[in-house]
Amino acid sequence: MARHRVVLTSFALLIQIQLMKGINLIMTETPDASLLPNTPGMKCAPSYDLTQEDCIREATAFGGTLFNDKLALGYWRNVAFGCSISTRGGRIFYNLNFRSVNDGTYNPVCRALENEREVTLLP
């Protein structure tokens, strides 16, 4: 029997439900931020985006790196809006294009969800 895991909050479902076999959709590792998986289309929930300053601090805590001590700041269509870490080298990106769609090679870094609890959905 396959098991699917998602994370819910007590006040709302804050991320798109994308059932993935055996993968947690949110992995909170700091009190202030959540690292989301590098799934196509994955992004932070509305109002859970980080500022550029917070992005540098939190993404670095998750193992992301700056290039020449600078945040990669730009307007891309394939990078999640806001803060994310590339799965190809770990570079930290900050995308200003709110219409962009994550192509699955970026882990969004979001403000931590409040009242998290993990549940298991059975097929």
C-alpha positions in Angstrom: 0.0 0.0 0.0 1.5 3.4 -1.0 1.5 6.2 1.5 1.3 9.9 0.7 2.3 12.6 3.1 1.3 16.3 3.1 1.6 19.0 5.6 -1.5 21.0 6.7 -2.0 23.9 9.0 -4.8 24.4 11.4 -6.1 27.5 9.6 -5.7 26.5 5.9 -3.9 24.3 3.4 -1.1 26.6 2.5 0.5 24.8 -0.4 -0.7 23.1 -3.5 -1.4 19.5 -2.7 0.9 17.5 -4.8 0.8 13.9 -3.7 4.3 12.4 -4.0 5.2 8.9 -3.0 7.1 8.9 0.2 8.2 12.6 0.1 7.3 15.2 2.7 6.0 18.4 1.0 7.5 20.7 3.6 10.6 20.1 5.6 10.9 22.8 8.3 14.5 23.1 9.5 14.7 26.5 11.0 12.2 28.3 13.3 11.8 31.1 10.6 11.7 29.3 7.3 10.6 26.2 5.4 12.4 24.5 2.5 10.0 23.2 0.0 10.8 20.3 -2.4 12.0 20.9 -6.0 8.7 19.8 -7.6 7.5 21.5 -10.8 5.1 24.3 -10.0 6.1 24.3 -6.3 6.1 27.8 -4.7 5.5 29.6 -1.4 1.9 30.2 -0.3 0.6 33.7 -0.7 2.2 36.1 1.9 4.8 33.5 2.9 7.6 34.9 0.7 10.8 36.1 2.2 12.4 39.5 1.8 15.7 39.5 0.0 17.6 40.0 3.3 15.7 37.1 4.9 16.3 35.0 1.8 20.1 35.3 2.2 20.0 34.4 5.9 17.5 31.5 5.6 18.7 30.0 2.4 22.3 30.0 3.7 21.1 28.2 6.8 19.7 25.5 4.5 23.1 25.1 2.7 22.5 27.6 -0.2 25.5 29.6 -1.5 25.9 33.1 -2.8 28.0 33.8 -5.9 30.7 36.4 -5.2 28.8 37.2 -2.0 25.8 38.3 -3.9 22.2 37.0 -4.3 21.3 36.0 -7.8 18.5 38.6 -8.4 16.5 38.6 -11.6 13.3 38.1 -13.5 13.1 34.4 -14.7 10.2 32.4 -16.0 11.4 29.0 -14.7 12.5 29.9 -11.2 10.0 30.0 -8.3 8.9 33.5 -7.4 10.8 34.9 -4.4 13.6 33.0 -2.7 14.9 29.6 -3.8 17.9 27.3 -3.9 19.0 25.7 -7.2 19.4 21.9 -7.1 22.3 22.4 -9.6 25.0 23.8 -7.4 23.0 25.2 -4.5 23.1 28.8 -5.6 20.5 31.2 -4.0 18.1 32.9 -6.3 15.6 35.7 -5.8 13.1 35.9 -8.6 11.0 39.1 -9.1 8.7 37.5 -11.7 5.5 36.7 -9.8 4.1 34.9 -12.8 7.0 32.4 -13.0 6.6 28.7 -12.7 9.2 26.5 -10.9 10.5 24.0 -13.5 11.4 21.6 -10.7 15.1 22.4 -10.3 14.6 25.0 -7.5 13.7 24.5 -3.8 11.6 27.4 -2.7 12.5 28.9 0.7 9.4 30.4 2.5 8.5 31.9 5.7 7.8 29.1 8.2 4.2 27.9 8.4 2.5 28.4 11.8 0.8 25.5 13.5 2.3 22.8 11.3 1.2 19.2 11.6 1.9 16.3 9.5 -0.8 13.9 8.3 -0.6 10.7 6.2 -3.1 10.2 3.4 -3.8 6.7 2.3 -4.8 5.9 -1.3 
